[in-house]
Amino acid sequence: MNLLRPTTLRWTLTELMMATAVAALLLTCAALIGYQYLTARQDLERELGSLADMIGATSSAAVQFGDTDKAQEILTKALSVDPRLVEGRLETAGGGQLARWRRGASAGGASLGVRRAIVHDREQLGFITLRGDLTSAYARWQDYVMLVGALLAASLWLAFMLSYRFQRVISSPILHLADQSLRVSQERDYSIRVERRSNNEIGILYDRFNEMLEQIEERDRALRDAHDRLEERVAARTRELRQEVAERRRTEAALIVARDVAESASKAKSAFVANMSHELRTPLNAIIGYSEMLHEDAEADGDAVLARDLSRVVVAGKHLLRLISDVLDLSKIEAGRMVIGADDFPVAAVVDEVVQTTRPLAEKNGNQLEVVTPADLGVMTSDRTRVAQILLNVLGNAAKFTERGRIRLTATRRTEARGDLLVFEVADTGIGMDRADLEHLFVEFTQADASASRKYEGTGLGLAISRHFCRLMGGHISVASERGVGSTFTIVLPAAVDAEAARPTGAQHLTPALSASGDQAPMGAREAPVSLAG
Amino acid sequence: LEPLGHAVAACATLVCLLVLPASSANAPDDTRERQVKAAFVFNVLKFVEWPPAAQPAASAPLRVGVLGSGPLAELATALVGKTIKGRVLSVQTYQRVDQIDDCQVLVITADAAVDLRDALRATSGKAVLTMSEQHQPTPTAAIITLTVVDTKLAFHVNLDAADASGLQLSSNLLGLAKSVQSQRLRQGRP
C-alpha cells in the first residue's frame, strides 16, 4: 500500500479502513496464536499431571513395598503407549530410584516435566516424574500459526476488497461535490446545484453548498443591478455637469463682456471728467479775470454796490474753480494719471506761503494762528504744489471749523534709517469730531455732518485728496479728535520722495489695466504715473 | 489424551504378577529377616481397611497380636511407636490359642506350637486380619500367607477369608500378591 503513495480521498479512506482491519486482525491472530501456544503447554502439562497421578495411585503399593519389577512394569505399560511421553521415573520417599523408563528414539527437543508425590492415606510414599515431548505440540502449534496466517491473508484481501468498495459510500458524494465546485469555479456558473443523495452530514454539506451558491447568485444579481444603476446615475450626472459647465462658460463669457464694457466705460468716464474739468476751468478763469477787472473798475468809479456784487461774483467763481480743481485731481487719481513731481525747495518757504494764505481766514473767525518751526527745516525733494495743497487743506479746515480759538502749526524734521521725514502737526480747539465721524473723514464727498456742508462750505474732497497725495508721496495722514475739544491732524512725509516708490504697485487697489497712460499734459520734470491708493 | 487414559486403565487391571523383594540374601541372618518381615507386616496394614463397626475409638491403639515365637515374634520392637491411619500400634504376644483376645491383627509365626486352623477358628467372624507363615490349603488359609521364593519374600492372599471377616484389601496390594484365592474374582472374570 505504501508503494502506491495514495493521495486521493478514495485511497485515504481505503487505507484507513485497511489500517483498522489490519490492526484488529493482527491483534486477534496474535491473541489466538499466543492462546494456542499457552493452551498446548497447559494441555500437555495437565495430561502429564493426571497420568502421573494415575500411575502414582496404581503403583503406591509397589512403591511402598519397594517392588522394583512391579514398578517398572507399571511405568513401562503406562508410558509406552503415548509417543509424546519421553521419560518417566519412580522414586521412594527417601529419594532412591525405584524404576526408570526412557523412550529410545527421543529427539531431545523441547520437553515439559511434571513431578508429583505418590500419596497413600495422606502418607507420602514417593515421587513420580514424567517428561513429555513438546515437539509435536509445537508442530501442531506451528500448523495452527500457518493456518491463522493464511486466514489473515485471506481476511486482509477480503477487507481490502470490501473497504475499496465501501469507501465509495463516503468518497463518491464528496468527489461529486468537488467536481461540481470545480465546475462552478471554472465556468463561473452559479446556477449549478448538487442533488442531495444521503441524509447524513454530507447531505447537509450539499444543502449548505446549494445555499451558498444561491447567495452568491443573488449577490451577483444585486451587484449587476447596482452596477447598471450606477452607470445610469453616472451618465445622468455627467449630463448635468456638462450642462452646468456650459452654463458657467456662458456666464463667464457674459461676465467678461460685462467687465470689459464696465472697464471701458469707467475709463471713458474718467477721461471725460478730466477733460471736462479742464474745459470748465478755461471759461471760469476768464469769468473770474473779467469780474476782478470790473470790480477794480467799480471801486475806481466809487460804485460801492456794483463793487460788492462783483466781489461776490469773484468769490463764487474762485470757489467754483477750486471745486473743479478738486474734482479734476480726484478724477486724475482715479484714472491713474496723477503724476508726482520731484523738485528741491525749502520747507520753510512752503510753510510761510501756506500760513500767509490761511491767516486771513483764521483771523476772520477770531482765531490765533501760531506757527512753531525749528530754525532750519532744510530742503524737501518733492512735489511743492501738492505739499502746499495738503497743508493748505488741513490748515484751512482748522481755520474754518474753529471760532475764537487757537490754531497751531508745528513742523519738525525727523531723521530715520530709511531717510529724513518731515512731520507737520495742525492742532485746533475747534468743534472736533466723534469716533464714528473719523471713519468717514478721509472718504470722498463726505463731511462729518451733512448739515455742516452748507454752513462751512467746502467740497468734502479736500481730506480725501490730501490722503491720496500723502500716499503717493510715500507718507501718511492721521487724525486724533474729540467733539467740542478740538482736532489734531498729523502729516508725515518723506523729505525726498522716491520717484520709483511713488510708482503704482500691486498694492494699489485698482488693477494695472486701469492705470493706462493717456494724453496727459506733463506736470513736472520727472513724471511717474500713479494710481489711486485706497 | 484418550490413548493415555486407556493405557492407565489397562495397566491398573493387569496388576497380578508380583514378586516382593526381600533383602535377606543370607538365611542365617535372622535379625535381617525379622526386620524385613516386620516391615512387610507394617506395609500390609497400610493397604487394609477395617469395617467401621469393628473399629475401636479413634484414640484407641491398633492391637496386633503375635501367636508363637520366631522371627515374627520380634515385631514388638519393630512396630512400637508407629502409627497406621493415625492410630498407634500396640503389640500383644500369645503362646496359646485360648490367649487370643480382642485384637485387629493376628500374626501366626512359623514355629508357633498350635494348629493354624485352631487359631483361625478363634478369629473367624471377627474383623481380624490374619497373617501366617504356615501354609494351609485353601479355602481355610489365613488372609495373608507369607512365603519365601528364591530368597525373596512373597505372599498369597485369601480374599474369600478377607471378605468373610469384612476386611477390604487394596487392589494395589492384591496386584503384588503371588496368588489371590477368591470366589468373587473368579466369578466376575471369565
Interface residues (C-beta under 8 A of the other chain):
Chain A: D43 E47 L51 M54 I55 A57 T58 S59 S60 A61 A62 Q64 F65 G66 D67 T68 D69 K70 I74 K77 A78 S80 V81 D82 L85 H120 D121 E123
Chain B: L1 P3 L4 H6 A7 V8 A10 C11 A12 L14 V15 L17 L18 V19 L20 P21 F40 N43 K46 F47 K85 S170 N172 L173 G175 L176
